[in-house]
Each structure stands twice: as structure tokens, then as C-alpha cells.
Amino acid sequence: MPKRPRNHILETEARGAFSNLIEPTGWVVRAVDGIDYGIDDEVEVFEDDHATGIKFYVQSRGTDGDKAMTMELKTRQQNYFRELDLPVLLARYHSPTKRTFVKWFHRFDPYPRKTSQTIHFNTDEELSPETVQHLATEIKYIRAWSRGPLNWPIALRIESEGERTPRDLELIIFELVGKRGLVRTEGPDVLSINPVLNVTLTSDALRVHAATKSHTSHGDPGWSDELDNREVAALIVFGVAIVLSNLGHGYRAGPLFEASLSAQLFHPDLIEMAATHLVSGGRADCALRIGESWLREATTSAMLLPSFLLLHNVCSRLQREGIEELRLAAALLERFGAAQLRWDEDIHASASLLMAARLRFSLSEWQAADELFRRASDLDSSIASSGAGCAEMAGAAYEAGDYPRAAEMYAVAIDLVPDDMRLLTRRADSLMRQGALSEANSQFEDYFARVVSPETIWFLKHSAVQYLIMSGIKDVDRDSEAARRILEDQGDSESRAETVERCLSAVRLDPMNAAAWGELGRLDAAAGRYRHAAAPLSIAALADRRSEPWAMALTAAFRADLLDLARFLAQVCLHDYFGDEFHLFLLSARDAGDDVDSIIAFTEVIDIEGGRMRRGDRQPIPTPADD
């Protein structure tokens, strides 16, 4: 007969021992099925046989060994516990002594590890009939902190070992934040169920905790003797901010971070932690104000570094929606760069300007981004000697309209990263727009020879280059200004032939001139020559990323029965450039012809075939087949 594994027996013993301690109180223990990562039971608290609505999860583990006072938790398991709606109680059962020890997971404050963490249980954490009620008190703490508006100001209860007295620290804390009505300090007689934060100072640690979250700040041995009272008070306020942020009160935590960092807590770990919490709590404005004040008060190069570190962490976490915050951050970084140059800190100045360039780029401020990339690379040659750096600089130059520089930088990037096929297409695109058609054609052919599944957009652009060459357009140094003047020089009674010649004269100077190709295409479309109109209108669309020229090109291709071209145009519009915006534009143009409904239906089919994976969407929109 197969023998039951000992670990299964221990698990049953552990859960049974826990239930035997809990159930005499009238509480209900229910087995939890279908939850991974070790949740075994759910406990519901009753008072006088009445349900309270208070519940928590339990993970029970048993052991025969001597290390009953430890439990190993994998990092992924910890992350899972943090996402649960109910708190988790960890129960450690020691089979030889029949004792059970418990610890709330939210009381555990680990330093991050890659794979796992060891939790240690104390002897005073043994579960007994006398200590079971403490679990209910803890849950009441959680409800007090997590439900409804937060009682404000926050009450602090401070306990301190050594020579620092709570009163000394309270006075400084009041100086930092009390006048803003953020916190008040209380003696040890504070009611325990109220939202109170407890602060404990020991010889080597500061611990601030509420019932639901805790944060411990460790320093070198003897750190509390090395810091003055103002620094310790600022650390206390910082710990309060961390706890509030963890409890979901990020908006309230923001001013506390700002107050604590105003005391110039320049430790890198604290700065990074503050940035993370401020951004996640929607208070990036506080972080930027802190950075600006540090910049304003800096009298040495060294004093700039904490501010830069703070901004670096904030900017790396800000989302695209934070437009004004990003713009302010970019301006501050530019000021950092200028200040660092005053102290001959070229590398630090370059780092500031490089980050500012990236922010300007994300804001579509192409000219400013291009200039900042140039300034950063002038200060630090390593930027232009890396493939990623060259690609960034080339992208900014491209968007700023400096196509020769973009093509040059992409060429350098290709030499550095020859296997990155995206660089080939981007250089080909830059060459096409600057007028180097022959070289662009060769670059596109190299791309198609090396890629198994080329992207549709590059097929369209390669076709455009080939059309330009076949039309007799020669390689030229692009002169968009001269082309614009030619286009504007239109007579009052210009003939069709004169219009064609005027537009062709413009494209000979600027091969990707959207206005010229658009006018040529519209002439043919108005005459019903849709097969002739499709190519010029497609080039106009590629040169002018707006819905209207793309819709005109798609319409011409569809009416000319050039369905492959129409399909390619629709795919790029729907999945690369516009998404739903393109559908809305087509719907608004229903009076443009009797076949517009057919064109809309055509694009809808292509959209469904592509899974409706719109640009910026994380998941495909469900199709009827999915239902």
C-alpha cells in the first residue's frame, strides 16, 4: 500500500491544531478551495454569536524540525498575498510540541529578495485561547485604517530607547508638519482602535507601523547616535508617509514626504522610495517641488545629485498622462544640466540633459528634444558611441525634420547593432524624406531580403520610393521651402496641365511633399481616374500623418479595385496610426460617395481579421467570433 507523504500529514495536523484553537471562540473556520499560493482557510469572526463581517485568510504549515520558528515565503507568494482583499495570517505548527505560532503577513517588512524570504516567529507569538482575541483587535485596526475617510490629523505615539525623548522629537515633528495640520502627537494613552501610528526608536532601527502595514528603516549600527534629532524626526515623518501610502492614502502621504525630505534626507534608498510612492499616489507634484527646492538651495555640485536622483526616479515612473508634470520635470532637468556645467560636472550635466531630451521627445516637442540630445552627446561622447544612444538621437532628428542627420545617425547605429532590422527601415525612411531615393531603395531592399515577415508600413514606403524613381524623380537634396514657394505660385486661371507641372516641379525639389502629391491625386480622383490617383494619394498619406489623406488614398485604391493596396492602407491606419479615429472619420464622410458604406465595411472586416489590436491598447477588442 502506498504510504501517505509526511508533509501531507503535517499539513492536516497544522490546520487541525489551528481550528482547535479558534473554534471554541465561536468563530468559523472554512477550507478555501481553488486559491493557489498556499491559502488554506478563511476565518470569520463572531461576537456573541453575531456575525461581524470580519474575515481573514490563513496559511498553515507544519514541521517536525527544530526550525519551527521560521517560515520561507517565495517572492511571488508575497506579491500574491499583497493583492488579496483580506489580510493573511501565517500559522507555523511544531508537531513535536503541538504548539502553533502566528504572525500577520502585513507585519512582515522584508528587504526585497529575488526568490524568497525567511519569516521568523517570536515566542510571544504563540497562539493560545487567551491570545485569539488579539486577532480580532488587529482586524479592527485594519478596518479603521482602510475604510472611509481617514481621521485627520494623524495621531502619533512615539516610544524611544536611549537618550532621545519622545518630547524632543515631537517638537521637531510639529515644526516640520504640525502647522500644516498633518499630524498630532499623543501620549501612550491613545485609544488603540483609533487610527494611530506607533513609532519605536531602538539603537539600530526606526519602526513606524499601523495595524495593516509597517516600515522599518535600518542604518549602520549606531545610526541613531550619529543622526541629530531633526534628522530622526524627519525619518519618523518619512516612515509615516510610507505607511499611509501603503494603506492607500497616497494623497495624504504626499505632503508628509515633502515635509520630511525638506530636511534634506539625501540617502539614495529613501529618495528612490519616496519617488515610487509619490508617483503611485498621484503626488508627482510634491516630488517635483522637492526637486526644485533642492536645486534652488544647491551651493555645490554634490547638493545637486540628490535632486537629480529624485527626478530620475520620478520621471522613470510617470505615465504619459502626466503631461504637465513631465513638462515641469524636463524644465527642471535642463536647469540641473546648466547648474552642473557651472561646476564643470560634464557627465552629470549630460545625464540631466539626456533625460530632459527623452521627456521632451515623449511630449512630442521634437525640436527641443533634438537640441537636448545634441548638447548631451557633446558633453558625453559615449552616448553617440552606443547603438541605443544613436537610435534615440536619430529619432529626435527625424521628428524634428532633420532627415540628413537622422540618416547619418541611423547609419552609425546600424554599424553598432547590425542585427536590429528596425534601424534599416528607419534609415531608409530618413533617406527617402531627404531625397536620397536610390540609397533609400537599396536600404529597403536590404531589409526585405533579411526579414521573413516585413511590416506593412515598410512595404508601402518601399513602394512609394519605387514609384518616385519610376516617375523620373531624381535624387536631390530636399528643399522644402523652395517647393512650398512653387506650390503657392498658382495662377488665377491655371490649366490642368499647368497644375500638374507646378506640382511636379515641387516634388522634384521635395520628393515627399504631401501637398503636391495630394493635389495631383485629387485631380485624377475628380476625373474618375482612381487607378492613377491611388499612388499619389498614398504618397501624400505617408508624408502627412492625418486621417483625411489616408482616407482619400484608401478610397481611391478601393474604387480602382486595387484591393491589396487598399488592404495595406487600412491595416496601417487601423493598427499602426489611428485606430478607432479612422473609423469615425470614415463615418463622418458618408456623403463622399455611394460606396462609402462599402469602404467602411471593408475596413471593418480587416479590423476584425487583425484582432482589433489598436495602437495603445493592451488587449484586442473582442470580435464576434470570440463571443
C-alpha positions as CSV (number, residue, x, y, z in Angstrom):
1,M,0.0,0.0,0.0
2,P,1.3,3.5,-0.8
3,K,2.3,5.5,2.2
4,R,1.0,9.0,2.7
5,P,3.7,11.6,2.5
6,R,4.7,13.1,5.8
7,N,4.3,16.7,4.6
8,H,0.6,15.9,3.8
9,I,0.2,14.6,7.3
10,L,1.8,17.7,8.8
11,E,-0.4,20.0,6.8
12,T,-3.5,18.2,8.1
13,E,-2.2,18.4,11.7
14,A,-1.3,22.1,11.3
15,R,-4.8,23.0,10.1
16,G,-6.5,20.9,12.7
17,A,-4.4,22.4,15.5
18,F,-5.3,25.9,14.3
19,S,-9.0,25.1,14.1
20,N,-9.0,23.6,17.6
21,L,-7.6,26.9,19.0
22,I,-10.0,29.1,17.0
23,E,-13.4,27.3,17.0
24,P,-14.0,27.4,20.8
25,T,-14.4,31.2,20.5
26,G,-17.4,30.8,18.2
27,W,-15.5,31.8,15.1
28,V,-16.0,29.8,11.9
29,V,-13.1,28.2,10.0
30,R,-13.8,27.3,6.4
31,A,-11.5,25.5,4.0
32,V,-10.6,27.5,0.9
33,D,-10.5,25.7,-2.4
34,G,-9.2,26.9,-5.7
35,I,-6.8,29.5,-4.4
36,D,-3.1,28.9,-5.2
37,Y,0.0,30.0,-3.3
38,G,-0.9,28.5,0.0
39,I,-4.2,30.0,1.3
40,D,-5.7,27.1,3.3
41,D,-8.6,28.5,5.3
42,E,-10.8,31.5,5.8
43,V,-11.8,32.6,9.3
44,E,-15.0,34.6,10.0
45,V,-15.1,36.4,13.4
46,F,-18.3,36.2,15.5
47,E,-19.1,38.2,18.6
48,D,-21.8,37.0,21.0
49,D,-22.9,34.6,18.2
50,H,-23.4,37.5,15.8
51,A,-21.5,37.8,12.5
52,T,-19.2,40.9,12.4
53,G,-18.2,40.7,8.8
54,I,-14.6,40.5,9.9
55,K,-12.7,37.8,7.9
56,F,-9.1,36.8,7.2
57,Y,-7.2,34.1,5.4
58,V,-4.8,31.6,7.0
59,Q,-1.8,29.8,5.6
60,S,-0.8,26.8,7.9
61,R,2.4,25.0,7.7
62,G,3.7,22.2,9.9
63,T,7.2,20.9,10.7
64,D,8.9,18.2,12.7
65,G,12.2,20.0,12.7
66,D,13.9,22.3,15.2
67,K,13.3,25.4,13.0
68,A,9.7,25.7,13.9
69,M,10.2,29.5,14.4
70,T,10.9,30.2,10.7
71,M,8.9,30.1,7.5
72,E,10.1,30.5,4.0
73,L,8.0,32.6,1.6
74,K,8.7,32.9,-2.1
75,T,8.6,36.4,-3.5
76,R,5.8,35.6,-5.9
77,Q,3.8,34.3,-2.9
78,Q,4.4,37.5,-1.0
79,N,3.2,39.5,-4.1
80,Y,0.1,37.4,-4.2
81,F,-0.7,38.0,-0.6
82,R,-0.4,41.7,-1.0
83,E,-3.0,41.7,-3.8
84,L,-5.6,39.8,-1.7
85,D,-8.7,41.7,-0.4
86,L,-8.4,40.0,3.1
87,P,-5.4,40.0,5.4
88,V,-3.3,36.8,5.7
89,L,-2.3,35.2,8.9
90,L,0.7,32.9,8.8
91,A,0.5,29.9,11.1
92,R,3.5,27.7,12.0
93,Y,2.8,24.4,13.7
94,H,5.5,22.5,15.5
95,S,4.4,18.8,15.6
96,P,6.7,17.6,18.4
97,T,5.5,20.2,20.9
98,K,1.9,20.7,19.4
99,R,2.5,24.5,19.5
100,T,1.2,26.9,16.9
101,F,2.8,30.3,16.3
102,V,1.2,33.1,14.2
103,K,2.2,36.3,12.5
104,W,0.3,38.7,10.3
105,F,1.8,38.9,6.9
106,H,1.3,42.6,6.8
107,R,3.5,42.9,9.9
108,F,6.4,41.5,7.9
109,D,8.6,44.1,6.3
110,P,11.2,42.3,4.3
111,Y,14.1,43.7,2.3
112,P,13.3,42.7,-1.3
113,R,14.9,39.4,-2.4
114,K,14.8,37.8,-5.8
115,T,13.4,34.5,-4.9
116,S,12.3,34.0,-1.3
117,Q,12.4,35.5,2.2
118,T,12.5,33.9,5.7
119,I,10.0,35.0,8.3
120,H,10.9,34.5,11.9
121,F,8.4,33.9,14.7
122,N,8.8,35.1,18.3
123,T,8.0,33.1,21.4
124,D,5.4,35.7,22.3
125,E,3.5,35.0,19.1
126,E,2.2,31.6,20.2
127,L,-1.5,31.2,19.6
128,S,-3.5,30.2,22.6
129,P,-7.1,30.5,23.8
130,E,-6.0,33.7,25.6
131,T,-4.4,35.4,22.6
132,V,-7.0,34.5,19.9
133,Q,-9.0,37.7,20.7
134,H,-5.9,39.7,19.7
135,L,-6.5,38.7,16.1
136,A,-9.9,40.4,16.1
137,T,-8.3,43.6,17.5
138,E,-5.9,43.6,14.6
139,I,-8.7,43.3,12.1
140,K,-10.5,46.2,13.7
141,Y,-7.3,48.2,13.2
142,I,-7.3,47.3,9.6
143,R,-10.9,48.4,9.2
144,A,-10.2,51.7,11.0
145,W,-7.4,52.5,8.6
146,S,-8.8,51.2,5.3
147,R,-12.5,52.1,5.2
148,G,-13.9,55.5,4.6
149,P,-12.2,58.9,5.1
150,L,-9.0,58.9,7.1
151,N,-9.3,60.7,10.5
152,W,-7.1,63.7,10.2
153,P,-4.7,64.8,11.6
154,I,-2.9,61.5,12.2
155,A,-2.1,60.7,15.8
156,L,1.5,59.6,16.6
157,R,2.6,57.6,19.6
158,I,6.4,57.7,20.0
159,E,8.5,55.3,22.1
160,S,12.2,55.7,22.2
161,E,15.2,53.9,23.7
162,G,18.3,55.8,24.7
163,E,18.7,59.5,25.3
164,R,16.3,60.8,22.7
165,T,13.0,61.6,24.4
166,P,9.7,61.5,22.6
167,R,9.0,65.1,23.6
168,D,12.2,66.4,21.9
169,L,11.2,64.6,18.7
170,E,7.6,65.7,18.9
171,L,8.6,69.4,18.9
172,I,10.6,69.0,15.7
173,I,7.9,66.9,14.1
174,F,5.4,69.7,14.9
175,E,7.9,72.2,13.3
176,L,8.1,70.1,10.2
177,V,4.4,69.2,9.7
178,G,2.2,70.2,12.6
179,K,1.5,73.7,11.4
180,R,0.0,72.2,8.2
181,G,-2.4,70.1,10.3
182,L,-0.9,66.9,9.1
183,V,-0.1,65.1,12.4
184,R,-0.5,65.5,16.1
185,T,1.5,63.7,18.8
186,E,-0.2,61.7,21.5
187,G,0.9,60.1,24.8
188,P,0.7,56.4,25.4
189,D,-3.0,56.7,26.5
190,V,-4.2,56.9,22.9
191,L,-7.1,54.6,22.2
192,S,-5.7,51.6,20.4
193,I,-8.6,51.2,17.9
194,N,-8.3,54.8,16.6
195,P,-6.1,55.3,13.5
196,V,-2.8,55.7,15.4
197,L,0.7,55.3,14.1
198,N,3.2,53.8,16.6
199,V,6.8,54.9,16.3
200,T,9.5,52.9,18.0
201,L,13.2,54.0,18.1
202,T,15.8,51.5,19.0
203,S,19.6,51.6,18.9
204,D,19.7,50.4,15.3
205,A,16.3,50.9,13.8
206,L,13.3,53.1,13.4
207,R,10.0,51.4,13.1
208,V,6.7,53.1,12.2
209,H,3.6,50.9,12.0
210,A,-0.1,50.9,11.9
211,A,-2.1,47.7,12.2
212,T,-2.0,47.0,8.5
213,K,1.4,48.0,7.2
214,S,4.8,48.7,8.6
215,H,8.1,50.1,7.5
216,T,11.4,49.7,9.2
217,S,14.3,51.9,8.3
218,H,17.7,50.4,9.2
219,G,21.0,52.2,9.1
220,D,24.5,51.4,10.1
221,P,25.0,50.1,13.7
222,G,24.6,53.0,16.0
223,W,22.8,55.2,13.4
224,S,20.6,56.8,16.0
225,D,23.6,58.2,17.7
226,E,25.0,59.6,14.5
227,L,21.9,61.5,13.4
228,D,20.7,64.6,15.1
229,N,17.2,65.0,16.4
230,R,16.0,66.9,13.3
231,E,17.1,64.1,11.0
232,V,15.5,61.4,13.2
233,A,12.3,63.4,13.3
234,A,12.3,63.7,9.5
235,L,12.8,60.0,9.3
236,I,9.8,59.4,11.5
237,V,7.7,61.6,9.2
238,F,9.1,59.7,6.3
239,G,8.1,56.4,7.8
240,V,4.6,57.8,8.5
241,A,4.3,58.8,4.8
242,I,5.4,55.3,3.7
243,V,2.7,53.7,5.9
244,L,0.0,56.0,4.7
245,S,0.9,55.3,1.1
246,N,0.9,51.6,1.7
247,L,-2.6,51.9,3.2
248,G,-3.9,53.6,0.0
249,H,-3.8,57.2,1.4
250,G,-1.3,58.4,-1.2
251,Y,-2.8,61.9,-1.5
252,R,-2.3,62.4,2.3
253,A,1.2,60.9,2.2
254,G,2.5,63.4,-0.4
255,P,2.8,66.4,1.9
256,L,4.5,64.3,4.5
257,F,7.1,63.1,2.0
258,E,7.6,66.7,1.1
259,A,8.0,67.8,4.7
260,S,10.4,65.0,5.6
261,L,12.6,65.5,2.5
262,S,12.7,69.2,3.2
263,A,15.1,68.3,6.0
264,Q,17.4,67.1,3.2
265,L,17.3,63.4,3.8
266,F,19.7,62.6,1.0
267,H,20.0,58.8,1.4
268,P,19.6,57.3,-2.1
269,D,17.3,54.5,-0.9
270,L,14.9,57.0,0.8
271,I,14.9,59.2,-2.3
272,E,14.0,56.2,-4.6
273,M,11.3,55.0,-2.2
274,A,9.8,58.5,-1.9
275,A,9.7,58.8,-5.7
276,T,8.0,55.5,-6.1
277,H,5.3,56.2,-3.5
278,L,4.7,59.8,-4.6
279,V,4.1,58.9,-8.2
280,S,1.9,55.8,-7.4
281,G,-0.1,58.0,-5.0
282,G,-0.7,60.7,-7.6
283,R,1.6,63.2,-6.0
284,A,4.3,63.7,-8.5
285,D,3.8,67.4,-8.0
286,C,5.2,67.1,-4.5
287,A,8.3,65.3,-5.8
288,L,8.9,68.0,-8.4
289,R,8.5,70.7,-5.8
290,I,11.1,69.0,-3.6
291,G,13.5,68.7,-6.5
292,E,13.0,72.3,-7.4
293,S,13.7,73.5,-3.8
294,W,16.9,71.3,-3.6
295,L,18.0,72.8,-6.9
296,R,17.3,76.3,-5.7
297,E,19.2,75.8,-2.5
298,A,22.2,74.0,-4.0
299,T,25.5,75.7,-3.5
300,T,27.8,72.9,-4.6
301,S,27.7,70.2,-7.3
302,A,27.3,67.5,-4.6
303,M,24.0,69.1,-3.5
304,L,22.5,68.7,-7.0
305,L,22.9,64.9,-7.1
306,P,20.0,64.1,-4.6
307,S,17.7,66.3,-6.6
308,F,18.7,64.7,-9.8
309,L,18.3,61.2,-8.3
310,L,14.8,62.2,-7.1
311,L,13.8,63.5,-10.5
312,H,15.3,60.5,-12.3
313,N,13.1,58.1,-10.2
314,V,10.0,60.3,-10.6
315,C,10.4,60.6,-14.4
316,S,11.0,56.9,-14.8
317,R,7.7,56.2,-13.2
318,L,5.5,59.0,-14.6
319,Q,2.9,57.9,-17.1
320,R,2.2,59.5,-20.4
321,E,-0.9,61.2,-19.0
322,G,1.2,63.4,-16.7
323,I,1.8,66.0,-19.4
324,E,2.3,69.0,-17.1
325,E,4.4,67.1,-14.6
326,L,6.6,65.8,-17.4
327,R,7.0,69.3,-18.9
328,L,8.0,70.7,-15.5
329,A,10.4,67.8,-14.9
330,A,12.0,68.4,-18.3
331,A,12.5,72.1,-17.5
332,L,14.0,71.2,-14.1
333,L,16.4,68.7,-15.6
334,E,17.5,71.4,-18.1
335,R,18.2,73.7,-15.2
336,F,20.1,70.9,-13.5
337,G,22.3,70.5,-16.6
338,A,23.0,74.2,-16.7
339,A,23.9,74.2,-12.9
340,Q,26.1,71.2,-13.2
341,L,28.0,72.8,-16.1
342,R,28.8,75.7,-13.8
343,W,30.7,73.3,-11.6
344,D,32.3,71.5,-14.6
345,E,30.3,68.4,-13.9
346,D,30.0,67.4,-17.6
347,I,29.0,63.8,-17.1
348,H,26.2,64.7,-14.6
349,A,25.1,67.6,-16.8
350,S,24.9,65.2,-19.8
351,A,22.8,62.8,-17.8
352,S,20.4,65.6,-16.9
353,L,20.1,66.8,-20.4
354,L,19.7,63.3,-21.8
355,M,16.8,62.6,-19.5
356,A,15.3,66.0,-20.4
357,A,15.6,65.1,-24.1
358,R,13.7,61.9,-23.6
359,L,10.9,63.7,-21.7
360,R,10.7,66.4,-24.5
361,F,10.6,63.6,-27.0
362,S,7.7,61.9,-25.1
363,L,5.9,65.2,-25.2
364,S,6.3,65.4,-29.0
365,E,8.5,68.5,-28.6
366,W,10.8,67.4,-31.3
367,Q,12.9,70.5,-31.8
368,A,13.7,70.8,-28.1
369,A,14.4,67.1,-27.9
370,D,16.8,67.2,-30.8
371,E,18.7,70.1,-29.4
372,L,19.0,68.5,-25.9
373,F,20.2,65.2,-27.4
374,R,22.9,67.2,-29.3
375,R,24.0,69.0,-26.2
376,A,24.1,65.8,-24.1
377,S,26.2,64.0,-26.7
378,D,28.6,66.9,-26.9
379,L,29.3,66.6,-23.2
380,D,29.4,62.7,-23.2
381,S,30.8,61.0,-26.3
382,S,29.6,57.6,-25.1
383,I,26.0,58.5,-26.0
384,A,26.8,58.7,-29.7
385,S,29.0,55.6,-29.5
386,S,26.2,53.2,-28.4
387,G,23.5,51.8,-30.7
388,A,20.7,52.8,-28.4
389,G,22.1,56.4,-28.0
390,C,22.5,56.8,-31.7
391,A,19.0,55.5,-32.4
392,E,17.5,57.9,-29.9
393,M,19.4,60.9,-31.4
394,A,18.4,59.8,-34.9
395,G,14.7,59.5,-33.9
396,A,14.7,63.0,-32.5
397,A,16.4,64.4,-35.6
398,Y,13.9,62.6,-37.8
399,E,10.9,64.0,-35.9
400,A,12.5,67.5,-35.9
401,G,12.7,67.2,-39.7
402,D,16.5,67.0,-39.9
403,Y,16.5,63.9,-42.2
404,P,20.1,64.0,-43.3
405,R,21.3,64.0,-39.7
406,A,18.8,61.2,-38.9
407,A,20.1,59.1,-41.8
408,E,23.6,59.7,-40.6
409,M,22.9,58.7,-37.0
410,Y,20.9,55.6,-38.1
411,A,23.9,54.5,-40.2
412,V,26.1,54.7,-37.2
413,A,23.6,52.7,-35.1
414,I,23.4,50.0,-37.8
415,D,27.2,49.6,-37.6
416,L,26.9,49.2,-33.9
417,V,23.8,47.0,-33.8
418,P,23.7,45.3,-37.3
419,D,21.0,42.8,-36.3
420,D,18.4,45.4,-35.4
421,M,16.2,45.4,-38.5
422,R,14.2,48.4,-37.3
423,L,17.3,50.6,-37.8
424,L,17.4,49.6,-41.5
425,T,13.8,50.8,-42.1
426,R,14.2,54.0,-40.2
427,R,17.3,54.9,-42.1
428,A,15.6,54.1,-45.4
429,D,12.6,56.3,-44.3
430,S,15.0,59.1,-43.5
431,L,16.8,58.8,-46.8
432,M,13.5,58.8,-48.6
433,R,12.4,62.0,-47.0
434,Q,15.7,63.8,-47.6
435,G,15.5,62.9,-51.3
436,A,18.2,60.2,-51.5
437,L,15.8,57.9,-53.3
438,S,18.3,55.4,-54.8
439,E,20.0,54.8,-51.4
440,A,16.6,54.5,-49.7
441,N,15.6,51.9,-52.3
442,S,18.7,49.9,-51.6
443,Q,18.2,50.1,-47.8
444,F,14.6,48.9,-48.2
445,E,15.7,46.0,-50.4
446,D,18.3,45.0,-47.8
447,Y,15.5,45.0,-45.2
448,F,13.1,42.8,-47.3
449,A,16.0,40.4,-48.1
450,R,16.7,39.9,-44.4
451,V,13.2,39.8,-42.8
452,V,10.8,36.9,-43.1
453,S,7.6,38.9,-42.2
454,P,8.1,42.5,-43.1
455,E,5.7,45.1,-41.6
456,T,3.1,46.5,-43.9
457,I,4.1,50.2,-43.4
458,W,7.5,49.5,-44.8
459,F,6.1,47.7,-47.8
460,L,4.0,50.9,-48.5
461,K,7.0,53.2,-48.1
462,H,9.2,51.0,-50.3
463,S,6.5,51.0,-52.9
464,A,6.4,54.8,-52.7
465,V,10.2,55.1,-53.3
466,Q,9.9,52.8,-56.3
467,Y,7.0,54.8,-57.7
468,L,9.1,58.0,-57.3
469,I,12.0,56.5,-59.1
470,M,9.8,55.1,-61.9
471,S,8.2,58.6,-62.3
472,G,11.6,60.1,-63.1
473,I,12.1,61.8,-59.8
474,K,15.9,62.1,-59.3
475,D,18.0,62.1,-56.2
476,V,18.0,65.6,-54.7
477,D,18.9,67.4,-51.6
478,R,15.5,68.2,-50.2
479,D,14.5,71.8,-50.3
480,S,11.0,72.0,-48.7
481,E,11.0,75.8,-48.6
482,A,11.6,76.2,-52.4
483,A,8.9,73.5,-53.0
484,R,6.4,75.4,-50.9
485,R,7.0,78.6,-52.8
486,I,6.4,76.9,-56.1
487,L,3.2,75.4,-54.8
488,E,1.9,78.8,-53.7
489,D,2.7,80.3,-57.1
490,Q,-0.6,79.4,-58.6
491,G,-2.3,81.4,-61.4
492,D,-5.9,82.6,-61.3
493,S,-6.9,80.5,-64.3
494,E,-4.4,77.7,-64.2
495,S,-5.0,74.8,-66.6
496,R,-4.9,71.2,-65.5
497,A,-1.6,70.7,-67.3
498,E,-0.1,73.8,-65.6
499,T,-1.3,72.4,-62.2
500,V,0.4,69.1,-62.9
501,E,3.6,70.8,-63.9
502,R,3.6,73.1,-60.8
503,C,3.1,70.1,-58.5
504,L,5.8,68.0,-60.3
505,S,8.2,70.9,-60.0
506,A,7.6,71.0,-56.3
507,V,8.2,67.2,-55.9
508,R,11.4,67.4,-57.9
509,L,12.7,69.6,-55.0
510,D,10.9,67.8,-52.2
511,P,10.0,64.2,-53.3
512,M,7.8,63.6,-50.2
513,N,5.8,66.8,-50.4
514,A,2.4,65.9,-49.1
515,A,0.6,69.0,-50.6
516,A,1.9,68.4,-54.1
517,W,1.1,64.7,-54.3
518,G,-2.2,65.3,-52.7
519,E,-3.2,67.9,-55.3
520,L,-2.1,65.6,-58.1
521,G,-4.1,62.7,-56.7
522,R,-7.2,64.8,-56.2
523,L,-7.0,65.9,-59.8
524,D,-7.1,62.3,-61.0
525,A,-9.8,61.3,-58.5
526,A,-12.0,64.2,-59.5
527,A,-11.8,62.9,-63.1
528,G,-12.6,59.4,-62.0
529,R,-9.1,58.2,-62.7
530,Y,-8.8,56.3,-59.4
531,R,-6.1,53.9,-60.6
532,H,-3.9,56.9,-61.4
533,A,-4.9,58.7,-58.2
534,A,-4.1,55.9,-55.8
535,A,-0.3,56.2,-55.8
536,P,0.0,60.0,-55.5
537,L,-2.6,60.0,-52.7
538,S,-0.8,57.1,-50.9
539,I,2.5,59.1,-51.0
540,A,0.6,62.1,-49.7
541,A,-0.7,60.0,-46.8
542,L,2.7,58.6,-46.0
543,A,4.1,62.2,-45.8
544,D,1.1,63.6,-43.9
545,R,0.0,61.5,-40.9
546,R,-3.6,62.7,-40.7
547,S,-6.8,60.7,-41.2
548,E,-8.0,62.7,-44.2
549,P,-5.2,61.9,-46.7
550,W,-5.2,58.2,-45.7
551,A,-9.0,58.0,-46.2
552,M,-8.6,59.6,-49.6
553,A,-5.8,57.1,-50.6
554,L,-7.9,54.2,-49.3
555,T,-11.0,55.3,-51.2
556,A,-9.0,55.7,-54.4
557,A,-7.5,52.3,-54.1
558,F,-10.8,50.7,-53.3
559,R,-12.6,52.4,-56.2
560,A,-9.8,51.3,-58.5
561,D,-10.2,47.7,-57.3
562,L,-6.6,47.8,-56.1
563,L,-7.7,45.7,-53.1
564,D,-4.2,44.7,-52.0
565,L,-3.2,48.3,-51.7
566,A,-6.5,49.2,-50.0
567,R,-5.9,46.4,-47.5
568,F,-2.4,47.6,-46.7
569,L,-3.6,51.2,-46.3
570,A,-6.4,50.0,-44.0
571,Q,-4.1,47.8,-41.9
572,V,-1.7,50.7,-41.3
573,C,-4.5,53.1,-40.5
574,L,-6.3,50.8,-38.1
575,H,-3.4,49.0,-36.4
576,D,-0.4,51.5,-36.6
577,Y,-1.6,55.1,-36.8
578,F,-5.2,55.9,-35.9
579,G,-7.4,53.0,-34.6
580,D,-11.0,54.0,-33.9
581,E,-10.3,57.5,-35.0
582,F,-10.1,56.3,-38.6
583,H,-13.5,54.6,-38.4
584,L,-15.0,57.7,-37.0
585,F,-13.5,59.8,-39.9
586,L,-15.0,57.4,-42.5
587,L,-18.4,57.5,-40.8
588,S,-18.3,61.3,-40.9
589,A,-17.6,61.2,-44.7
590,R,-20.7,59.2,-45.7
591,D,-21.7,61.9,-48.2
592,A,-18.4,61.4,-50.1
593,G,-19.9,58.8,-52.4
594,D,-22.3,56.0,-52.7
595,D,-19.7,53.4,-52.0
596,V,-18.6,54.8,-48.6
597,D,-20.6,52.2,-46.7
598,S,-18.8,49.5,-48.7
599,I,-15.4,51.0,-47.8
600,I,-16.4,51.1,-44.1
601,A,-17.5,47.5,-44.3
602,F,-14.2,46.6,-46.0
603,T,-12.1,48.3,-43.2
604,E,-14.3,46.6,-40.6
605,V,-13.5,43.2,-41.9
606,I,-9.8,44.0,-42.0
607,D,-10.1,45.3,-38.4
608,I,-11.7,42.1,-37.2
609,E,-9.2,39.9,-39.1
610,G,-6.4,41.8,-37.3
611,G,-7.9,41.2,-33.9
612,R,-8.7,44.9,-33.5
613,M,-5.3,45.3,-31.8
614,R,-5.4,49.1,-31.8
615,R,-2.3,51.2,-31.2
616,G,-2.1,51.8,-27.4
617,D,-4.5,49.0,-26.5
618,R,-3.2,46.3,-24.2
619,Q,-5.8,43.7,-25.2
620,P,-7.6,43.1,-28.5
621,I,-11.2,44.2,-28.7
622,P,-13.3,41.0,-28.7
623,T,-14.7,40.1,-32.2
624,P,-18.0,38.3,-32.8
625,A,-16.1,35.0,-33.2
626,D,-14.7,35.5,-29.7
627,D,-18.2,35.7,-28.3
